[in-house]
Structures are given as structure tokens and as C-alpha cells.
């Protein structure tokens, strides 16, 4: 299998199992619920990348969860993308050397 085929297969796996890799925060979600869901998902599936995304009022919830998530997701490194009314947190799992 070529590298391109492996890459395509990996992308398809992520798209077919999106709930294991992304949490789309809704305006009705609480910070506590969001943090609890993320901890459960990352503990169960150990994804290489986990994305937390929110728009408008949900972006505020994502921002409020950020510091607590950094404390709790010790096996992950955070990269953040904020623009306009969107907030996206990319947690990338750190592979020990």
C-alpha cells in the first residue's frame, strides 16, 4: 500500500468515526459537560488529534474550557485557532521518544 493510499485510508477512517476525533460544542452545552465528554472520548479512543470547535456563543464555552483541558489532557499538546466568532482547539497526542 502506497503512502498516498495509507493517507486516504486514514482520512476516511477519521471521517467515518468523526465523533472519536471532534467535539462540536453547542450553545446549550455547559463547560462541565464539554470537559466530561472530551475526557471520556480521549480516554476511550486515544485519537492522535482531537478537535474542540465552537462558533458564536459556543466559542466562548470552548475558550472557558481551554485551561482546564490543557491541565487534564497531559498526553496532548494544544494548538489553537481563533478567528472571528470561531474557536478551535487542536489537541495533538505527544508520542514519547
C-alpha positions in Angstrom: 0.0 0.0 0.0 1.5 3.4 -1.0 1.8 6.3 1.4 -1.0 8.1 -0.5 -3.3 5.1 0.0 -2.4 5.0 3.7 -3.1 8.7 4.0 -6.5 8.3 2.2 -7.4 5.4 4.4 -6.5 7.4 7.5 -8.7 10.4 6.4 -11.6 8.1 5.6 -11.3 6.4 9.0 -11.4 9.8 10.7 -14.4 11.0 8.7 -16.3 7.7 9.3 -15.6 8.0 13.0 -15.7 11.7 13.4 -17.3 11.5 16.9 -14.0 10.0 18.1 -11.9 12.9 16.8 -14.0 16.1 17.1 -16.4 17.6 19.6 -18.7 20.3 18.2 -19.7 22.4 21.2 -23.3 23.8 21.1 -24.5 26.9 22.8 -26.6 24.9 25.2 -23.6 22.9 26.5 -22.1 23.6 29.9 -18.3 23.8 30.5 -18.6 20.8 32.8 -20.4 18.7 30.2 -17.9 19.6 27.5 -14.9 18.7 29.7 -16.5 15.5 30.8 -17.3 14.4 27.2 -13.7 15.3 26.0 -12.1 13.3 28.8 -14.4 10.3 28.1 -13.7 10.3 24.4 -10.0 10.8 24.6 -9.6 8.2 27.3 -11.7 5.6 25.3 -10.3 6.2 21.8 -6.8 7.9 22.3 -7.0 9.8 19.0 -3.8 11.2 17.6 -5.7 14.5 17.1 -8.8 15.7 18.9 -10.5 18.9 17.9 -12.9 21.0 20.1 -14.8 23.5 18.0 -17.4 26.2 18.7 -19.0 29.1 16.9 -20.5 32.3 18.4 -21.7 31.7 22.0 -20.3 28.1 21.8 -16.9 29.6 21.1 -17.0 31.3 24.5 -17.6 27.9 26.1 -14.6 26.5 24.3 -12.5 29.3 25.5 -13.6 28.8 29.1 -12.7 25.1 28.9 -9.2 25.6 27.4 -7.1 25.9 30.5 -8.8 23.0 32.3 -8.4 20.8 29.2 -4.7 21.6 29.0 -4.3 20.5 32.6 -6.3 17.3 32.1 -5.0 16.2 28.7 -1.4 15.7 29.7 -0.6 13.4 26.8 -1.6 16.1 24.3 -0.2 19.4 23.1 -2.6 22.2 22.3 -2.6 24.3 19.1 -5.3 26.9 18.9 -7.0 28.7 16.0 -9.3 31.6 16.8 -10.8 33.8 14.1 -13.9 35.9 14.1 -16.6 34.1 16.2 -14.9 30.7 15.8 -12.8 28.9 18.3 -10.9 25.7 17.5 -8.6 23.8 19.9 -6.4 21.1 18.3 -5.1 18.6 20.8 -2.3 16.6 19.3 -1.1 13.5 21.1 2.5 13.5 22.1 4.4 10.4 21.2 7.1 9.6 23.8 10.6 9.2 22.3 
